[in-house]
Amino acid sequence: MSIATKSGDTGQTALIGGERVSKADLRVEAYGTIDELGSVMGFARSICGDAEVRELTKTIQRELFAVSGAVANPLGARKEPPYVTDEMIEALTGHVHRIEATEGLLSDWSLPGEHAAAAAYDVARTVCRRAERAVVRLAGSGEEVPPPVVTYLNRLSDLLWLCGRLLELRAGVDARLRDDEHTGPRWSRAW
């Protein structure tokens, strides 16, 4: 069997369960962006020299298949057991708290690009935020989306930002947006 089934040649694709929809459907856009996120995280992992961050990233990439499945399944909100669990979200939250407690971690805006792997995690964070917006748009259209999906993506974007800052800290890189020549009000950590 070939990957080139030709079933999508007319701009249609199948959701979990077999329903055919346009490739421009909000659901397809949402789970497609989650797929993109997994690929971007794979790139970040491939250039990351930090074993801890690499292993964490690989774990999350595997989880993203479940997150994507929750969105790709029109009945996902009713699926038992759920695709996205409270334990998955609690694990992300635990990593967020652990990393943000790191002594010396940047606690203000960062300027992406001072460290290659950290910049790749910043790209992943922005794709994660786009995936989150796509899922919120899907839910806002009246389609069923399991509520933990948005929570998971929101927490993941925080963690991706922190991974970038952790990599910079461990590499001795100063990626502060503000310095003696560039001052301004302090903003929140992830934004």
Sequence and secondary structure as in RCSB ss.txt:
>XXXX:A:sequence
MSIATKSGDTGQTALIGGERVSKADLRVEAYGTIDELGSVMGFARSICGDAEVRELTKTIQRELFAVSGAVANPL
GARKEPPYVTDEMIEALTGHVHRIEATEGLLSDWSLPGEHAAAAAYDVARTVCRRAERAVVRLAGSGEEVPPPVV
TYLNRLSDLLWLCGRLLELRAGVDARLRDDEHTGPRWSRAW
>XXXX:A:secstr
  S   TTTTSEEE TTS EEETTSHHHHHHHHHHHHHHHHHHHHHH   HHHHHHHHHHHHHHHHHHHHHH TT
GGG SS SS HHHHHHHHHHHHHHHTSTT   S B TTSSHHHHHHHHHHHHHHHHHHHHHHHHHTT    THHH
HHHHHHHHHHHHHHHHHHHHHT   BS  SSS      S  
